[in-house]
């Protein structure tokens, strides 16, 4: 089963969050930076033999 990386907008504050398997990974001022960091972390997971997916919860689609 693939590791799930999610990028979503924080509901109460203007910042973006990256969650890995539902657990907090990082917060960002900018959506693009959040996506880039999630993709970088997913790439690292793939390099260790794990499956990984990055989802943009704002757009509801898989981005990596």
Contact map, one row per residue, 1 for C-alpha under 8 A:
1110000000000000000000000000000000000000000000000010000000000000
1111000000000000000000000000000000000000000000000111100000000000
1111100000000000000110000000000000000000010000000111100000000000
0111110000000000001111000000000000000000000000000001111000000000
0011111000000000011110000000000000000100010000000001111000000000
0001111100000000111111000000000000000100000000000000011110000000
0000111110000001111000000000001001100100000000000000011111000000
0000011111000001110000000000000000000000000000000000000111000000
0000001111100111100000000000000000000000000000000000000001000000
0000000111111111100000000000000000000000000000000000000000000000
0000000011111100000000000000000000000000000000000000000000000000
0000000001111100000000000000000000000000000000000000000000000000
0000000001111110000000000000000000000000000000000000000000000000
0000000011111111000000000000100000000000000000000000000000000000
0000000011001111100000000011111000000000000000000000000000000000
0000001111000111110000000011111001000000000000000000000000000000
0000011111000011111000011111000001000000000000000000000000000000
0000111100000001111100011110000001100100000000000000000000000000
0001111000000000111111111100000000000000000000000000000000000000
0011110000000000011111111000000000000000000000000000000000000000
0011110000000000001111100000000000000000000000000000000000000000
0001010000000000001111110000000000000000000000000000000000000000
0000000000000000001111111000000000000000000000000000000000000000
0000000000000000111101111100000000000000000000000000000000000000
0000000000000000111100111110000000000000000000000000000000000000
0000000000000000111000011111000001000000000000000000000000000000
0000000000000011110000001111100001000000000000000000000000000000
0000000000000011100000000111111011000000000000000000000000000000
0000000000000111000000000011111010000000000000000000000000000000
0000000000000011000000000001111111000000000000000000000000000000
0000001000000011000000000001111111100000000000000000000000000000
0000000000000000000000000000011111110000000000000000000000000000
0000000000000000000000000001111111111000000000000000000000000000
0000001000000001110000000111011111111100000000000000000000000000
0000001000000000010000000000001111111110000000000000010100000000
0000000000000000000000000000000111111111000000000000000000000000
0000000000000000000000000000000011111111100000000000000000000000
0000111000000000010000000000000001111111110000000000010000000000
0000000000000000000000000000000000111111111000000000010000000001
0000000000000000000000000000000000011111111100000000000000000000
0000000000000000000000000000000000001111111110000000000000000000
0010100000000000000000000000000000000111111111000001110000000000
0000000000000000000000000000000000000011111111100001000000000000
0000000000000000000000000000000000000001111111110000000000000000
0000000000000000000000000000000000000000111111111111000000000000
0000000000000000000000000000000000000000011111111111000000000000
0000000000000000000000000000000000000000001111111100000000000000
0000000000000000000000000000000000000000000111111100000000000000
0000000000000000000000000000000000000000000011111110000000000000
0110000000000000000000000000000000000000000011111111000000000000
1110000000000000000000000000000000000000000011001111100000000000
0111100000000000000000000000000000000000011011000111110000000000
0111100000000000000000000000000000000000010000000011111000000111
0001111000000000000000000000000000100110010000000001111100000111
0001111000000000000000000000000000000000000000000000111110011111
0000011100000000000000000000000000100000000000000000011111111110
0000011100000000000000000000000000000000000000000000001111111000
0000001110000000000000000000000000000000000000000000000111110000
0000000000000000000000000000000000000000000000000000000111111000
0000000000000000000000000000000000000000000000000000001111111100
0000000000000000000000000000000000000000000000000000001110111110
0000000000000000000000000000000000000000000000000000111100011111
0000000000000000000000000000000000000000000000000000111100001111
0000000000000000000000000000000000000010000000000000111000000111
